[in-house]
């Protein structure tokens, strides 16, 4: 089973939840490029790569990378992004980000019947591949 999520949907949802405008695009089959436009003259845009490193049946592990000068901005922006999400959905350990899908109330029932097996990043969408349990 495949579920496709358009980058535009992700951008809109992030903006609704966090009031932060991110742009999302493909970097590679397993890596997204994220860009935050500060909108302040002389302040550079914040860019980071977000790589899918592991996919478990109910959890996704990601790592991020960026230019050394951007790391401070990313470290300050991440807590703002996750503060509006339910507690413990996203856990950060250094540059490793765990997305605990089973902690999202609306996904609890879905994950009783489906197990994630892969995530593929395409030009316009992210494909989430799951198997029926």
N, CA, C and O atoms as CSV, one atom per row, in Angstrom:
chain,resi,resn,atom,element,x,y,z
A,1,UNK,N,N,0.845,-1.160,0.000
A,1,UNK,CA,C,0.000,0.000,0.000
A,1,UNK,C,C,0.894,1.227,0.000
A,1,UNK,O,O,1.890,1.271,0.721
A,2,UNK,N,N,0.540,2.233,-0.813
A,2,UNK,CA,C,1.307,3.467,-0.882
A,2,UNK,C,C,0.429,4.657,-0.518
A,2,UNK,O,O,-0.726,4.764,-0.930
A,3,UNK,N,N,1.015,5.528,0.256
A,3,UNK,CA,C,0.374,6.796,0.593
A,3,UNK,C,C,1.307,7.884,0.101
A,3,UNK,O,O,2.484,7.905,0.462
A,4,UNK,N,N,0.795,8.786,-0.717
A,4,UNK,CA,C,1.605,9.881,-1.235
A,4,UNK,C,C,1.209,11.185,-0.555
A,4,UNK,O,O,0.028,11.512,-0.433
A,5,UNK,N,N,2.226,11.920,-0.116
A,5,UNK,CA,C,1.990,13.215,0.514
A,5,UNK,C,C,2.769,14.259,-0.276
A,5,UNK,O,O,3.992,14.181,-0.390
A,6,UNK,N,N,2.049,15.236,-0.819
A,6,UNK,CA,C,2.680,16.289,-1.615
A,6,UNK,C,C,3.435,17.254,-0.705
A,6,UNK,O,O,3.034,17.515,0.429
A,7,UNK,N,N,4.522,17.768,-1.229
A,7,UNK,CA,C,5.316,18.732,-0.459
A,7,UNK,C,C,4.467,19.935,-0.046
A,7,UNK,O,O,4.616,20.463,1.056
A,8,UNK,N,N,3.590,20.352,-0.927
A,8,UNK,CA,C,2.719,21.510,-0.641
A,8,UNK,C,C,1.873,21.250,0.608
A,8,UNK,O,O,1.685,22.143,1.434
A,9,UNK,N,N,1.365,20.018,0.738
A,9,UNK,CA,C,0.583,19.660,1.931
A,9,UNK,C,C,1.433,19.755,3.192
A,9,UNK,O,O,0.975,20.249,4.223
A,10,UNK,N,N,2.663,19.283,3.105
A,10,UNK,CA,C,3.573,19.325,4.258
A,10,UNK,C,C,3.856,20.777,4.633
A,10,UNK,O,O,3.800,21.143,5.806
A,11,UNK,N,N,4.157,21.591,3.641
A,11,UNK,CA,C,4.451,22.999,3.886
A,11,UNK,C,C,3.272,23.706,4.556
A,11,UNK,O,O,3.451,24.475,5.500
A,12,UNK,N,N,2.070,23.436,4.055
A,12,UNK,CA,C,0.872,24.071,4.629
A,12,UNK,C,C,0.610,23.602,6.058
A,12,UNK,O,O,0.257,24.407,6.919
A,13,UNK,N,N,0.781,22.307,6.314
A,13,UNK,CA,C,0.542,21.763,7.655
A,13,UNK,C,C,1.555,22.307,8.662
A,13,UNK,O,O,1.194,22.666,9.782
A,14,UNK,N,N,2.817,22.363,8.257
A,14,UNK,CA,C,3.853,22.913,9.141
A,14,UNK,C,C,3.539,24.370,9.456
A,14,UNK,O,O,3.680,24.804,10.600
A,15,UNK,N,N,3.114,25.125,8.450
A,15,UNK,CA,C,2.793,26.540,8.673
A,15,UNK,C,C,1.583,26.692,9.594
A,15,UNK,O,O,1.571,27.557,10.470
A,16,UNK,N,N,0.563,25.851,9.395
A,16,UNK,CA,C,-0.628,25.895,10.259
A,16,UNK,C,C,-0.269,25.578,11.710
A,16,UNK,O,O,-0.723,26.260,12.628
A,17,UNK,N,N,0.543,24.547,11.912
A,17,UNK,CA,C,0.872,24.102,13.265
A,17,UNK,C,C,1.889,24.987,13.974
A,17,UNK,O,O,1.787,25.221,15.178
A,18,UNK,N,N,2.870,25.478,13.221
A,18,UNK,CA,C,4.004,26.138,13.872
A,18,UNK,C,C,4.171,27.615,13.523
A,18,UNK,O,O,4.957,28.320,14.155
A,19,UNK,N,N,3.437,28.077,12.527
A,19,UNK,CA,C,3.574,29.459,12.024
A,19,UNK,C,C,4.940,29.704,11.394
A,19,UNK,O,O,5.364,30.851,11.254
A,20,UNK,N,N,5.633,28.622,11.013
A,20,UNK,CA,C,6.933,28.705,10.355
A,20,UNK,C,C,6.754,28.274,8.903
A,20,UNK,O,O,6.227,27.195,8.629
A,21,UNK,N,N,7.194,29.118,7.981
A,21,UNK,CA,C,7.084,28.799,6.565
A,21,UNK,C,C,8.323,28.083,6.060
A,21,UNK,O,O,9.381,28.695,5.909
A,22,UNK,N,N,8.198,26.799,5.800
A,22,UNK,CA,C,9.284,25.998,5.247
A,22,UNK,C,C,8.979,25.656,3.805
A,22,UNK,O,O,7.816,25.484,3.437
A,23,UNK,N,N,10.004,25.555,2.991
A,23,UNK,CA,C,9.808,24.975,1.666
A,23,UNK,C,C,10.506,23.617,1.671
A,23,UNK,O,O,11.567,23.446,2.272
A,24,UNK,N,N,9.890,22.664,0.992
A,24,UNK,CA,C,10.363,21.283,0.977
A,24,UNK,C,C,10.599,20.873,-0.469
A,24,UNK,O,O,9.765,21.135,-1.336
A,25,UNK,N,N,11.732,20.230,-0.731
A,25,UNK,CA,C,12.012,19.717,-2.073
A,25,UNK,C,C,12.874,18.461,-1.968
A,25,UNK,O,O,13.426,18.154,-0.912
A,26,UNK,N,N,12.977,17.749,-3.076
A,26,UNK,CA,C,13.760,16.512,-3.116
A,26,UNK,C,C,15.238,16.835,-3.279
A,26,UNK,O,O,15.615,17.692,-4.078
A,27,UNK,N,N,16.071,16.135,-2.509
A,27,UNK,CA,C,17.517,16.190,-2.706
A,27,UNK,C,C,17.987,14.864,-3.303
A,27,UNK,O,O,18.789,14.837,-4.236
A,28,UNK,N,N,17.465,13.752,-2.741
A,28,UNK,CA,C,17.750,12.420,-3.273
A,28,UNK,C,C,16.574,11.514,-2.899
A,28,UNK,O,O,15.595,11.972,-2.312
A,29,UNK,N,N,16.677,10.234,-3.240
A,29,UNK,CA,C,15.581,9.297,-2.974
A,29,UNK,C,C,15.286,9.140,-1.480
A,29,UNK,O,O,14.178,8.753,-1.110
A,30,UNK,N,N,16.246,9.430,-0.634
A,30,UNK,CA,C,16.064,9.304,0.818
A,30,UNK,C,C,16.268,10.624,1.564
A,30,UNK,O,O,16.242,10.647,2.794
A,31,UNK,N,N,16.470,11.721,0.832
A,31,UNK,CA,C,16.793,12.990,1.480
A,31,UNK,C,C,15.934,14.140,0.962
A,31,UNK,O,O,15.760,14.320,-0.243
A,32,UNK,N,N,15.405,14.909,1.907
A,32,UNK,CA,C,14.647,16.121,1.609
A,32,UNK,C,C,15.513,17.343,1.863
A,32,UNK,O,O,16.368,17.337,2.749
A,33,UNK,N,N,15.289,18.377,1.089
A,33,UNK,CA,C,15.935,19.663,1.346
A,33,UNK,C,C,14.873,20.572,1.955
A,33,UNK,O,O,13.811,20.782,1.369
A,34,UNK,N,N,15.167,21.106,3.128
A,34,UNK,CA,C,14.265,22.017,3.818
A,34,UNK,C,C,14.883,23.407,3.785
A,34,UNK,O,O,16.090,23.572,3.962
A,35,UNK,N,N,14.029,24.409,3.555
A,35,UNK,CA,C,14.525,25.777,3.490
A,35,UNK,C,C,13.557,26.693,4.239
A,35,UNK,O,O,12.347,26.678,4.015
A,36,UNK,N,N,14.129,27.476,5.123
A,36,UNK,CA,C,13.362,28.463,5.881
A,36,UNK,C,C,13.859,29.840,5.477
A,36,UNK,O,O,15.038,30.160,5.631
A,37,UNK,N,N,12.937,30.654,4.955
A,37,UNK,CA,C,13.274,32.004,4.547
A,37,UNK,C,C,12.969,32.930,5.714
A,37,UNK,O,O,11.806,33.135,6.060
A,38,UNK,N,N,14.004,33.488,6.317
A,38,UNK,CA,C,13.850,34.347,7.483
A,38,UNK,C,C,13.070,35.614,7.152
A,38,UNK,O,O,12.402,36.169,8.024
A,39,UNK,N,N,13.144,36.078,5.913
A,39,UNK,CA,C,12.409,37.269,5.516
A,39,UNK,C,C,12.978,38.554,6.096
A,39,UNK,O,O,12.313,39.590,6.075
A,40,UNK,N,N,14.192,38.499,6.609
A,40,UNK,CA,C,14.842,39.673,7.189
A,40,UNK,C,C,16.059,39.991,6.334
A,40,UNK,O,O,16.888,39.115,6.088
A,41,UNK,N,N,16.177,41.241,5.875
A,41,UNK,CA,C,17.336,41.585,5.050
A,41,UNK,C,C,18.651,41.244,5.748
A,41,UNK,O,O,18.786,41.405,6.960
A,42,UNK,N,N,19.592,40.781,4.980
A,42,UNK,CA,C,20.937,40.418,5.426
A,42,UNK,C,C,20.984,39.176,6.310
A,42,UNK,O,O,22.060,38.795,6.769
A,43,UNK,N,N,19.857,38.546,6.555
A,43,UNK,CA,C,19.832,37.296,7.312
A,43,UNK,C,C,19.655,36.160,6.307
A,43,UNK,O,O,18.659,36.133,5.583
A,44,UNK,N,N,20.597,35.227,6.250
A,44,UNK,CA,C,20.517,34.174,5.226
A,44,UNK,C,C,19.370,33.194,5.491
A,44,UNK,O,O,18.893,33.041,6.616
A,45,UNK,N,N,18.957,32.549,4.419
A,45,UNK,CA,C,17.967,31.486,4.563
A,45,UNK,C,C,18.614,30.317,5.292
A,45,UNK,O,O,19.817,30.086,5.174
A,46,UNK,N,N,17.811,29.592,6.039
A,46,UNK,CA,C,18.294,28.415,6.749
A,46,UNK,C,C,17.959,27.208,5.881
A,46,UNK,O,O,16.796,26.977,5.551
A,47,UNK,N,N,18.977,26.442,5.516
A,47,UNK,CA,C,18.776,25.246,4.710
A,47,UNK,C,C,19.343,24.044,5.435
A,47,UNK,O,O,20.404,24.111,6.056
A,48,UNK,N,N,18.613,22.942,5.343
A,48,UNK,CA,C,19.074,21.699,5.959
A,48,UNK,C,C,18.626,20.533,5.101
A,48,UNK,O,O,17.630,20.616,4.382
A,49,UNK,N,N,19.373,19.451,5.187
A,49,UNK,CA,C,18.998,18.205,4.535
A,49,UNK,C,C,18.473,17.270,5.608
A,49,UNK,O,O,19.064,17.149,6.681
A,50,UNK,N,N,17.366,16.611,5.318
A,50,UNK,CA,C,16.733,15.682,6.240
A,50,UNK,C,C,16.699,14.320,5.564
A,50,UNK,O,O,15.979,14.122,4.585
A,51,UNK,N,N,17.486,13.379,6.092
A,51,UNK,CA,C,17.644,12.068,5.463
A,51,UNK,C,C,16.907,10.995,6.256
A,51,UNK,O,O,17.024,10.921,7.479
A,52,UNK,N,N,16.147,10.165,5.547
A,52,UNK,CA,C,15.481,9.016,6.159
A,52,UNK,C,C,16.550,7.947,6.351
A,52,UNK,O,O,17.092,7.428,5.375
A,53,UNK,N,N,16.856,7.615,7.610
A,53,UNK,CA,C,17.902,6.639,7.875
A,53,UNK,C,C,17.347,5.266,8.243
A,53,UNK,O,O,17.958,4.247,7.919
A,54,UNK,N,N,16.196,5.224,8.915
A,54,UNK,CA,C,15.571,3.952,9.282
A,54,UNK,C,C,14.056,4.104,9.267
A,54,UNK,O,O,13.507,5.131,9.666
A,55,UNK,N,N,13.404,3.058,8.799
A,55,UNK,CA,C,11.942,3.010,8.826
A,55,UNK,C,C,11.545,1.758,9.583
A,55,UNK,O,O,11.878,0.644,9.181
A,56,UNK,N,N,10.834,1.948,10.676
A,56,UNK,CA,C,10.316,0.839,11.471
A,56,UNK,C,C,8.815,0.758,11.249
A,56,UNK,O,O,8.246,1.634,10.597
A,57,UNK,N,N,8.176,-0.249,11.762
A,57,UNK,CA,C,6.746,-0.428,11.527
A,57,UNK,C,C,5.909,0.738,12.050
A,57,UNK,O,O,4.839,1.017,11.509
A,58,UNK,N,N,6.382,1.425,13.097
A,58,UNK,CA,C,5.593,2.509,13.684
A,58,UNK,C,C,6.435,3.738,14.044
A,58,UNK,O,O,6.013,4.591,14.825
A,59,UNK,N,N,7.630,3.807,13.458
A,59,UNK,CA,C,8.554,4.892,13.805
A,59,UNK,C,C,9.487,5.152,12.629
A,59,UNK,O,O,9.824,4.241,11.872
A,60,UNK,N,N,9.899,6.412,12.488
A,60,UNK,CA,C,10.837,6.800,11.433
A,60,UNK,C,C,12.017,7.503,12.094
A,60,UNK,O,O,11.838,8.350,12.969
A,61,UNK,N,N,13.218,7.145,11.669
A,61,UNK,CA,C,14.404,7.842,12.155
A,61,UNK,C,C,15.004,8.642,11.014
A,61,UNK,O,O,15.161,8.146,9.899
A,62,UNK,N,N,15.335,9.884,11.314
A,62,UNK,CA,C,15.895,10.810,10.355
A,62,UNK,C,C,17.184,11.391,10.922
A,62,UNK,O,O,17.383,11.410,12.136
A,63,UNK,N,N,18.043,11.856,10.052
A,63,UNK,CA,C,19.186,12.647,10.485
A,63,UNK,C,C,19.172,13.933,9.678
A,63,UNK,O,O,18.693,13.967,8.545
A,64,UNK,N,N,19.700,14.985,10.275
A,64,UNK,CA,C,19.772,16.229,9.522
A,64,UNK,C,C,21.215,16.686,9.410
A,64,UNK,O,O,22.061,16.363,10.243
A,65,UNK,N,N,21.470,17.444,8.359
A,65,UNK,CA,C,22.788,18.034,8.176
A,65,UNK,C,C,22.606,19.410,7.557
A,65,UNK,O,O,21.641,19.668,6.837
A,66,UNK,N,N,23.554,20.280,7.854
A,66,UNK,CA,C,23.531,21.626,7.300
A,66,UNK,C,C,24.926,22.219,7.427
A,66,UNK,O,O,25.823,21.609,8.008
A,67,UNK,N,N,25.093,23.394,6.885
A,67,UNK,CA,C,26.382,24.072,6.992
A,67,UNK,C,C,26.624,24.417,8.461
A,67,UNK,O,O,25.678,24.692,9.199
A,68,UNK,N,N,27.879,24.402,8.884
A,68,UNK,CA,C,28.182,24.658,10.301
A,68,UNK,C,C,27.560,25.939,10.857
A,68,UNK,O,O,27.087,25.940,11.993
A,69,UNK,N,N,27.549,27.014,10.096
A,69,UNK,CA,C,26.963,28.266,10.584
A,69,UNK,C,C,25.443,28.169,10.742
A,69,UNK,O,O,24.847,28.902,11.531
A,70,UNK,N,N,24.830,27.265,9.993
A,70,UNK,CA,C,23.377,27.103,10.064
A,70,UNK,C,C,22.948,26.224,11.233
A,70,UNK,O,O,21.783,26.251,11.630
A,71,UNK,N,N,23.870,25.448,11.787
A,71,UNK,CA,C,23.517,24.517,12.869
A,71,UNK,C,C,22.868,25.222,14.050
A,71,UNK,O,O,21.925,24.698,14.642
A,72,UNK,N,N,23.358,26.390,14.394
A,72,UNK,CA,C,22.786,27.143,15.523
A,72,UNK,C,C,21.341,27.507,15.218
A,72,UNK,O,O,20.470,27.359,16.076
A,73,UNK,N,N,21.080,27.980,14.006
A,73,UNK,CA,C,19.715,28.351,13.626
A,73,UNK,C,C,18.804,27.131,13.626
A,73,UNK,O,O,17.668,27.203,14.095
A,74,UNK,N,N,19.294,26.014,13.105
A,74,UNK,CA,C,18.491,24.786,13.067
A,74,UNK,C,C,18.192,24.309,14.493
A,74,UNK,O,O,17.070,23.904,14.795
A,75,UNK,N,N,19.198,24.362,15.361
A,75,UNK,CA,C,18.997,23.931,16.746
A,75,UNK,C,C,17.973,24.808,17.469
A,75,UNK,O,O,17.288,24.335,18.375
A,76,UNK,N,N,17.863,26.068,17.082
A,76,UNK,CA,C,16.870,26.966,17.688
A,76,UNK,C,C,15.500,26.793,17.041
A,76,UNK,O,O,14.471,26.959,17.697
A,77,UNK,N,N,15.490,26.458,15.749
A,77,UNK,CA,C,14.235,26.314,15.016
A,77,UNK,C,C,13.528,24.993,15.329
A,77,UNK,O,O,12.298,24.953,15.374
A,78,UNK,N,N,14.281,23.918,15.545
A,78,UNK,CA,C,13.686,22.602,15.805
A,78,UNK,C,C,12.729,22.594,17.005
A,78,UNK,O,O,11.609,22.102,16.873
A,79,UNK,N,N,13.127,23.118,18.161
A,79,UNK,CA,C,12.188,23.118,19.293
A,79,UNK,C,C,10.895,23.881,18.989
A,79,UNK,O,O,9.820,23.495,19.449
A,80,UNK,N,N,11.004,24.953,18.220
A,80,UNK,CA,C,9.806,25.713,17.847
A,80,UNK,C,C,8.884,24.862,16.975
A,80,UNK,O,O,7.663,24.889,17.130
A,81,UNK,N,N,9.485,24.111,16.062
A,81,UNK,CA,C,8.693,23.263,15.175
A,81,UNK,C,C,7.983,22.146,15.940
A,81,UNK,O,O,6.831,21.830,15.641
A,82,UNK,N,N,8.653,21.553,16.914
A,82,UNK,CA,C,8.056,20.397,17.593
A,82,UNK,C,C,7.220,20.766,18.811
A,82,UNK,O,O,6.507,19.916,19.344
A,83,UNK,N,N,7.293,22.019,19.265
A,83,UNK,CA,C,6.562,22.404,20.477
A,83,UNK,C,C,5.050,22.318,20.312
A,83,UNK,O,O,4.335,22.150,21.300
A,84,UNK,N,N,4.554,22.429,19.094
A,84,UNK,CA,C,3.111,22.376,18.880
A,84,UNK,C,C,2.593,20.958,18.620
A,84,UNK,O,O,1.391,20.761,18.441
A,85,UNK,N,N,3.489,19.981,18.599
A,85,UNK,CA,C,3.088,18.594,18.380
A,85,UNK,C,C,2.817,17.914,19.717
A,85,UNK,O,O,3.302,18.368,20.754
A,86,UNK,N,N,2.043,16.824,19.700
A,86,UNK,CA,C,1.828,16.078,20.953
A,86,UNK,C,C,3.156,15.640,21.561
A,86,UNK,O,O,4.130,15.397,20.848
A,87,UNK,N,N,3.181,15.545,22.864
A,87,UNK,CA,C,4.401,15.210,23.593
A,87,UNK,C,C,4.980,13.867,23.147
A,87,UNK,O,O,4.244,12.904,22.932
A,88,UNK,N,N,6.283,13.818,23.013
A,88,UNK,CA,C,7.056,12.614,22.679
A,88,UNK,C,C,6.844,12.084,21.264
A,88,UNK,O,O,7.304,10.987,20.948
A,89,UNK,N,N,6.153,12.844,20.400
A,89,UNK,CA,C,6.020,12.402,19.011
A,89,UNK,C,C,7.378,12.499,18.332
A,89,UNK,O,O,7.770,11.610,17.577
A,90,UNK,N,N,8.088,13.580,18.606
A,90,UNK,CA,C,9.418,13.760,18.022
A,90,UNK,C,C,10.429,13.839,19.154
A,90,UNK,O,O,10.288,14.624,20.092
A,91,UNK,N,N,11.467,12.991,19.036
A,91,UNK,CA,C,12.552,12.994,20.006
A,91,UNK,C,C,13.837,13.292,19.256
A,91,UNK,O,O,14.100,12.718,18.199
A,92,UNK,N,N,14.636,14.198,19.814
A,92,UNK,CA,C,15.882,14.598,19.165
A,92,UNK,C,C,17.056,14.207,20.048
A,92,UNK,O,O,17.104,14.527,21.236
A,93,UNK,N,N,17.998,13.509,19.436
A,93,UNK,CA,C,19.223,13.119,20.128
A,93,UNK,C,C,20.382,13.500,19.225
A,93,UNK,O,O,20.737,12.752,18.314
A,94,UNK,N,N,20.970,14.655,19.473
A,94,UNK,CA,C,22.003,15.163,18.579
A,94,UNK,C,C,21.384,15.500,17.243
A,94,UNK,O,O,20.470,16.321,17.162
A,95,UNK,N,N,21.880,14.869,16.193
A,95,UNK,CA,C,21.336,15.122,14.856
A,95,UNK,C,C,20.381,14.018,14.401
A,95,UNK,O,O,19.996,13.960,13.233
A,96,UNK,N,N,20.005,13.149,15.335
A,96,UNK,CA,C,19.059,12.073,15.033
A,96,UNK,C,C,17.678,12.499,15.517
A,96,UNK,O,O,17.503,12.897,16.669
A,97,UNK,N,N,16.709,12.408,14.624
A,97,UNK,CA,C,15.328,12.768,14.941
A,97,UNK,C,C,14.475,11.520,14.803
A,97,UNK,O,O,14.412,10.920,13.730
A,98,UNK,N,N,13.820,11.130,15.885
A,98,UNK,CA,C,12.910,9.980,15.859
A,98,UNK,C,C,11.488,10.512,15.822
A,98,UNK,O,O,11.103,11.337,16.651
A,99,UNK,N,N,10.708,10.033,14.855
A,99,UNK,CA,C,9.294,10.396,14.753
A,99,UNK,C,C,8.504,9.172,15.189
A,99,UNK,O,O,8.413,8.182,14.463
A,100,UNK,N,N,7.936,9.257,16.382
A,100,UNK,CA,C,7.184,8.145,16.965
A,100,UNK,C,C,5.726,8.234,16.518
A,100,UNK,O,O,4.899,8.866,17.174
A,101,UNK,N,N,5.434,7.597,15.407
A,101,UNK,CA,C,4.086,7.675,14.838
A,101,UNK,C,C,3.038,7.076,15.771
A,101,UNK,O,O,1.887,7.513,15.780
A,102,UNK,N,N,3.435,6.081,16.553
A,102,UNK,CA,C,2.494,5.427,17.464
A,102,UNK,C,C,2.049,6.360,18.588
A,102,UNK,O,O,1.091,6.049,19.296
A,103,UNK,N,N,2.722,7.492,18.767
A,103,UNK,CA,C,2.348,8.460,19.801
A,103,UNK,C,C,1.314,9.472,19.283
A,103,UNK,O,O,0.825,10.307,20.045
A,104,UNK,N,N,0.988,9.394,18.002
A,104,UNK,CA,C,-0.005,10.288,17.410
A,104,UNK,C,C,-1.360,9.599,17.516
A,104,UNK,O,O,-1.583,8.547,16.915
A,105,UNK,N,N,-2.252,10.197,18.278
A,105,UNK,CA,C,-3.545,9.585,18.579
A,105,UNK,C,C,-4.292,9.132,17.319
A,105,UNK,O,O,-4.861,8.041,17.288
A,106,UNK,N,N,-4.286,9.969,16.289
A,106,UNK,CA,C,-5.029,9.642,15.071
A,106,UNK,C,C,-4.411,8.477,14.291
A,106,UNK,O,O,-5.067,7.911,13.417
A,107,UNK,N,N,-3.180,8.116,14.587
A,107,UNK,CA,C,-2.525,7.003,13.884
A,107,UNK,C,C,-2.547,5.693,14.663
A,107,UNK,O,O,-2.188,4.649,14.118
A,108,UNK,N,N,-2.956,5.728,15.913
A,108,UNK,CA,C,-2.943,4.517,16.738
A,108,UNK,C,C,-3.710,3.374,16.081
A,108,UNK,O,O,-3.184,2.268,15.954
A,109,UNK,N,N,-4.935,3.627,15.667
A,109,UNK,CA,C,-5.770,2.582,15.043
A,109,UNK,C,C,-5.195,2.135,13.705
A,109,UNK,O,O,-5.206,0.947,13.384
A,110,UNK,N,N,-4.695,3.086,12.930
A,110,UNK,CA,C,-4.121,2.757,11.625
A,110,UNK,C,C,-2.934,1.810,11.797
A,110,UNK,O,O,-2.793,0.836,11.057
A,111,UNK,N,N,-2.083,2.107,12.780
A,111,UNK,CA,C,-0.876,1.298,12.987
A,111,UNK,C,C,-1.176,-0.072,13.588
A,111,UNK,O,O,-0.300,-0.936,13.629
A,112,UNK,N,N,-2.402,-0.274,14.053
A,112,UNK,CA,C,-2.802,-1.612,14.491
A,112,UNK,C,C,-2.945,-2.547,13.289
A,112,UNK,O,O,-2.814,-3.765,13.415
A,113,UNK,N,N,-3.218,-1.951,12.114
A,113,UNK,CA,C,-3.492,-2.743,10.917
A,113,UNK,C,C,-2.426,-2.621,9.833
A,113,UNK,O,O,-2.354,-3.458,8.933
A,114,UNK,N,N,-1.601,-1.582,9.920
A,114,UNK,CA,C,-0.562,-1.359,8.915
A,114,UNK,C,C,0.799,-1.220,9.580
A,114,UNK,O,O,0.909,-0.721,10.700
A,115,UNK,N,N,1.822,-1.664,8.882
A,115,UNK,CA,C,3.199,-1.505,9.344
A,115,UNK,C,C,3.989,-0.802,8.246
A,115,UNK,O,O,3.990,-1.251,7.100
A,116,UNK,N,N,4.652,0.282,8.581
A,116,UNK,CA,C,5.477,0.975,7.599
A,116,UNK,C,C,6.595,0.057,7.134
A,116,UNK,O,O,7.123,-0.735,7.915
A,117,UNK,N,N,6.956,0.166,5.858
A,117,UNK,CA,C,8.074,-0.639,5.368
A,117,UNK,C,C,9.123,0.191,4.643
A,117,UNK,O,O,10.285,-0.210,4.576
A,118,UNK,N,N,8.728,1.354,4.093
A,118,UNK,CA,C,9.711,2.183,3.394
A,118,UNK,C,C,9.159,3.587,3.171
A,118,UNK,O,O,7.954,3.824,3.251
A,119,UNK,N,N,10.068,4.498,2.891
A,119,UNK,CA,C,9.712,5.858,2.508
A,119,UNK,C,C,10.588,6.210,1.318
A,119,UNK,O,O,11.807,6.046,1.355
A,120,UNK,N,N,9.941,6.701,0.249
A,120,UNK,CA,C,10.660,7.080,-0.963
A,120,UNK,C,C,10.329,8.537,-1.255
A,120,UNK,O,O,9.166,8.940,-1.239
A,121,UNK,N,N,11.366,9.314,-1.521
A,121,UNK,CA,C,11.188,10.739,-1.807
A,121,UNK,C,C,11.258,10.934,-3.316
A,121,UNK,O,O,12.276,10.657,-3.951
A,122,UNK,N,N,10.150,11.416,-3.874
A,122,UNK,CA,C,10.065,11.668,-5.309
A,122,UNK,C,C,10.110,13.171,-5.571
A,122,UNK,O,O,10.249,13.963,-4.639
A,123,UNK,N,N,9.992,13.560,-6.832
A,123,UNK,CA,C,10.112,14.969,-7.197
A,123,UNK,C,C,9.060,15.866,-6.549
A,123,UNK,O,O,9.383,16.979,-6.134
A,124,UNK,N,N,7.823,15.416,-6.452
A,124,UNK,CA,C,6.749,16.262,-5.927
A,124,UNK,C,C,6.082,15.715,-4.671
A,124,UNK,O,O,5.347,16.430,-3.989
A,125,UNK,N,N,6.341,14.435,-4.365
A,125,UNK,CA,C,5.665,13.790,-3.236
A,125,UNK,C,C,6.620,12.897,-2.455
A,125,UNK,O,O,7.680,12.501,-2.939
A,126,UNK,N,N,6.207,12.597,-1.238
A,126,UNK,CA,C,6.862,11.573,-0.439
A,126,UNK,C,C,5.924,10.376,-0.451
A,126,UNK,O,O,4.737,10.513,-0.155
A,127,UNK,N,N,6.446,9.209,-0.789
A,127,UNK,CA,C,5.648,7.994,-0.784
A,127,UNK,C,C,5.952,7.204,0.475
A,127,UNK,O,O,7.101,6.863,0.754
A,128,UNK,N,N,4.910,6.921,1.222
A,128,UNK,CA,C,5.024,6.091,2.419
A,128,UNK,C,C,4.468,4.727,2.041
A,128,UNK,O,O,3.315,4.611,1.625
A,129,UNK,N,N,5.280,3.708,2.187
A,129,UNK,CA,C,4.889,2.360,1.807
A,129,UNK,C,C,4.647,1.556,3.075
A,129,UNK,O,O,5.491,1.515,3.971
A,130,UNK,N,N,3.484,0.916,3.141
A,130,UNK,CA,C,3.114,0.143,4.315
A,130,UNK,C,C,2.575,-1.216,3.884
A,130,UNK,O,O,2.102,-1.392,2.761
A,131,UNK,N,N,2.660,-2.170,4.808
A,131,UNK,CA,C,2.128,-3.510,4.586
A,131,UNK,C,C,0.981,-3.741,5.560
A,131,UNK,O,O,0.991,-3.237,6.683
A,132,UNK,N,N,0.003,-4.501,5.120
A,132,UNK,CA,C,-1.101,-4.875,6.009
A,132,UNK,C,C,-0.605,-5.951,6.955
A,132,UNK,O,O,0.030,-6.918,6.533
A,133,UNK,N,N,-0.897,-5.778,8.240
A,133,UNK,CA,C,-0.453,-6.753,9.246
A,133,UNK,C,C,-1.315,-8.000,9.190
A,133,UNK,O,O,-1.098,-8.936,9.960
